[in-house]
Amino acid sequence: MTIIRLGYSAISTHVKNSSTSKTMTYSTFSKLTDREAAIRKLEKIANSNLANVHRLFKHNVAHDIQFYRISSKLIPLADHPDIEKWNYMRPLQESLTQLKSFLDEHPDYRVDFHADHFVLINSPDKEVLKTSIKTLRMHYRLLKGMGIEPIHRCVMHVGGGYNDKEQALEQFIQNWAYVPQDLQQMIILENDDKTFDLHDTLYLCEKLDIPLVFDYHHHLANHSKDNWAEDWDRVVQTWEHSKLPVKMHISSPKSENQFRSHADYVDVEMFLNFLRAVKGSVNQIDCMIEAKQKDDALFKLMEDIKENRDIKILDGGSFKIL
């Protein structure tokens, strides 16, 4: 028996006008002649994004959704080199304090981030690595501002293959030494759908003591070994020292021809095949849905899954597989 909590990321299809990724391009910013006024506009956008995060927190808890991934685009231009002196945390303090108060009232509510694709720890370019660390620091500060312990709260991919996958893996290990320890502790790694499969990612996670987020759809699209279940215990072991439950990603292929693309909803049989293989291996798994229809995909999956005899529904966003 294992408890499964479902979550979704960034956007709700049910809460109107609730974007948490409103932005301003640097081109627009640079055309504003009054720099202070331009900065104020950035701050207004960021606070609007955080206000919508608060709305989504309330929506989620009202529907028993206890797992949510915040957009990594909360603060426009936060890591742009031409605005380095902008102390973006100060004008966001009130909004972050409101989120902290909410999370204090809901201690079981799990929140995390997914770093953008341009955050590349294994880049051979020192400037790219420097910018990546700066962006990770932004995530760390936001988590702290919300009163969240940052440990194991930011998932990311291994990075680019750079035409030599083995060297790219070793480059990750070399560059890891340049990542500050508090940021190292924040990071969890995900197997991807094109380059670094489950075994590649396990190699890094076991060597560097990083929890692995198993993406089942990515594995089906990119694997060197079909029987992933043989390595499930190794995945679980990477979470051995974490206070958080094992985390995974679930989505379904859009079509055979667009296998890597995410479908609108999750194929319930595909999901059950995974769950029946791992049930009883851990007490709880938090499953992040990466379907296009976001929270609507979560609601539909809960409806679809309750028809099965080995499923016991716990609430609107979680169940047991017996």
Order of alpha helices (4+ residues) and beta strands (2+ residues): beta-alpha-alpha-beta-alpha-beta-alpha-beta-alpha-alpha-beta-alpha-beta-alpha-alpha-beta-alpha-beta-alpha-beta-beta
